[in-house]
Amino acid sequence: MKKTILIMILLIAIFTISANAQEETKTEAQKICEYAESQFVVGLQIPSFIPYGNDVLNIQTLEGENIGYLETKNNILEAMECGETKENPTFIIKIKDDQTIKNIVGSKKPASTLNEEISQGNIAIEGTNFGSSVSSFFTKIAIKVASWFD
């Protein structure tokens, strides 16, 4: 009986250590993408204060590692892919880590939290041409204003 319990404890310990080791070997991009996939679904309505109506947004870590892309049409999330990026995106969104996304999604005041993450440099929104650069500037202002009413 003691041997059986000892074997069970060892198996549980090995499984736990193995799971932790696999989690630690994931890149930050993989962690961000896995969390985003669990939270966001195709068909999600984009909040009206975020002007990404018909755009392609490539997502990267702050270090430039590709995470994936989002594609919107008529303010609805139409496509989301991990690991791949699109050519000629409208915007490049850079994110520090998966905790940044968790902070926003888990917040009771998501616009305020998003504004804080941008202010702290944990998220960067970059336009890839003049029009999208202007749009990203106004996006940051819209997020700041929305955070006042959040």
PLY file of the C-alpha trace (Angstrom):
ply
format ascii 1.0
element vertex 150
property float x
property float y
property float z
element edge 149
property int vertex1
property int vertex2
end_header
0.00 0.00 0.00
2.80 2.41 0.90
4.59 1.55 -2.34
1.44 2.30 -4.35
0.98 5.67 -2.65
4.66 6.48 -3.15
4.44 5.58 -6.85
1.32 7.75 -7.26
3.06 10.68 -5.55
6.11 10.25 -7.79
3.95 10.11 -10.92
2.08 13.26 -9.89
5.38 15.01 -9.13
6.87 13.98 -12.48
3.75 15.12 -14.34
3.78 18.48 -12.52
7.48 19.05 -13.15
7.06 18.09 -16.81
4.11 20.46 -17.26
6.02 23.32 -15.60
9.09 22.63 -17.75
6.96 22.72 -20.93
5.39 26.03 -19.84
8.83 27.52 -19.14
10.16 26.53 -22.59
7.38 28.37 -24.43
8.38 31.65 -25.99
6.64 34.83 -24.91
4.97 34.94 -28.33
3.51 31.46 -27.81
2.21 32.39 -24.34
0.57 35.58 -25.65
-1.00 33.78 -28.59
-2.35 30.89 -26.52
-3.93 33.27 -24.04
-5.38 35.46 -26.80
-6.87 32.43 -28.55
-8.59 31.43 -25.33
-10.12 34.90 -24.86
-10.93 36.26 -28.31
-13.17 34.65 -30.87
-13.82 35.38 -34.51
-16.99 37.42 -34.71
-16.10 39.54 -31.68
-17.42 43.10 -31.98
-14.60 45.67 -31.73
-15.52 48.48 -29.26
-16.67 51.60 -31.08
-13.94 53.80 -29.55
-11.26 51.69 -31.31
-11.23 52.69 -35.00
-10.11 49.41 -36.55
-12.95 48.82 -38.94
-11.29 47.13 -41.90
-7.69 46.49 -41.00
-4.93 43.93 -40.65
-2.99 44.12 -37.40
0.24 42.16 -37.10
1.05 41.39 -33.47
4.61 41.17 -32.16
6.45 41.11 -28.86
8.26 44.33 -27.94
11.44 42.57 -29.08
9.96 42.06 -32.57
9.12 38.34 -32.39
6.03 37.65 -34.53
2.99 36.46 -32.59
0.30 36.44 -35.25
-2.29 38.69 -36.82
-5.84 39.94 -36.43
-8.05 40.97 -39.31
-11.13 43.16 -38.88
-13.98 43.94 -41.22
-16.79 46.34 -40.30
-15.54 46.50 -36.68
-15.79 42.72 -36.27
-12.87 40.38 -35.70
-12.90 38.32 -38.90
-9.69 36.31 -38.54
-7.02 35.55 -35.98
-3.93 33.43 -36.59
-1.01 32.57 -34.37
2.49 32.21 -35.71
1.74 33.80 -39.07
1.68 37.45 -40.05
0.17 39.17 -43.07
2.03 41.16 -45.68
1.29 44.88 -45.73
-0.53 45.20 -42.39
-2.29 48.41 -41.52
-0.91 48.39 -37.98
1.74 46.64 -35.93
0.80 46.08 -32.29
3.69 45.27 -29.95
2.98 43.62 -26.61
5.36 43.06 -23.68
4.07 39.69 -22.45
1.00 37.56 -21.80
0.50 39.19 -18.39
-0.16 42.49 -20.18
-3.12 40.92 -22.00
-4.32 39.19 -18.83
-4.26 42.53 -16.99
-6.54 44.11 -19.60
-8.93 41.19 -20.05
-9.24 40.62 -16.30
-9.73 44.28 -15.45
-12.99 45.77 -14.24
-11.91 48.90 -16.13
-10.37 47.59 -19.36
-10.03 50.97 -21.12
-8.19 52.41 -18.10
-5.95 49.36 -17.89
-5.25 49.48 -21.62
-4.36 53.17 -21.30
-2.00 52.37 -18.38
-0.31 49.55 -20.33
0.24 51.88 -23.29
1.56 54.65 -21.00
3.96 52.23 -19.31
5.31 51.07 -22.68
3.91 47.54 -22.37
1.87 47.99 -25.56
2.82 49.99 -28.65
0.49 50.77 -31.55
2.33 51.64 -34.77
0.85 52.63 -38.09
2.61 51.31 -41.17
1.80 54.30 -43.39
0.86 57.95 -42.91
-2.89 57.30 -42.66
-2.57 54.49 -40.13
0.03 56.46 -38.14
-2.50 59.28 -37.78
-5.17 56.72 -36.91
-2.94 55.14 -34.23
-2.40 58.60 -32.71
-6.17 59.16 -32.53
-6.64 55.61 -31.19
-4.41 56.43 -28.23
-6.41 59.61 -27.58
-9.70 57.69 -27.87
-8.44 55.08 -25.39
-7.39 57.83 -22.98
-10.81 59.50 -23.21
-12.63 56.17 -22.88
-10.62 55.44 -19.74
-12.16 58.50 -18.08
-15.63 56.93 -18.35
-14.67 53.32 -17.63
0 1
1 2
2 3
3 4
4 5
5 6
6 7
7 8
8 9
9 10
10 11
11 12
12 13
13 14
14 15
15 16
16 17
17 18
18 19
19 20
20 21
21 22
22 23
23 24
24 25
25 26
26 27
27 28
28 29
29 30
30 31
31 32
32 33
33 34
34 35
35 36
36 37
37 38
38 39
39 40
40 41
41 42
42 43
43 44
44 45
45 46
46 47
47 48
48 49
49 50
50 51
51 52
52 53
53 54
54 55
55 56
56 57
57 58
58 59
59 60
60 61
61 62
62 63
63 64
64 65
65 66
66 67
67 68
68 69
69 70
70 71
71 72
72 73
73 74
74 75
75 76
76 77
77 78
78 79
79 80
80 81
81 82
82 83
83 84
84 85
85 86
86 87
87 88
88 89
89 90
90 91
91 92
92 93
93 94
94 95
95 96
96 97
97 98
98 99
99 100
100 101
101 102
102 103
103 104
104 105
105 106
106 107
107 108
108 109
109 110
110 111
111 112
112 113
113 114
114 115
115 116
116 117
117 118
118 119
119 120
120 121
121 122
122 123
123 124
124 125
125 126
126 127
127 128
128 129
129 130
130 131
131 132
132 133
133 134
134 135
135 136
136 137
137 138
138 139
139 140
140 141
141 142
142 143
143 144
144 145
145 146
146 147
147 148
148 149
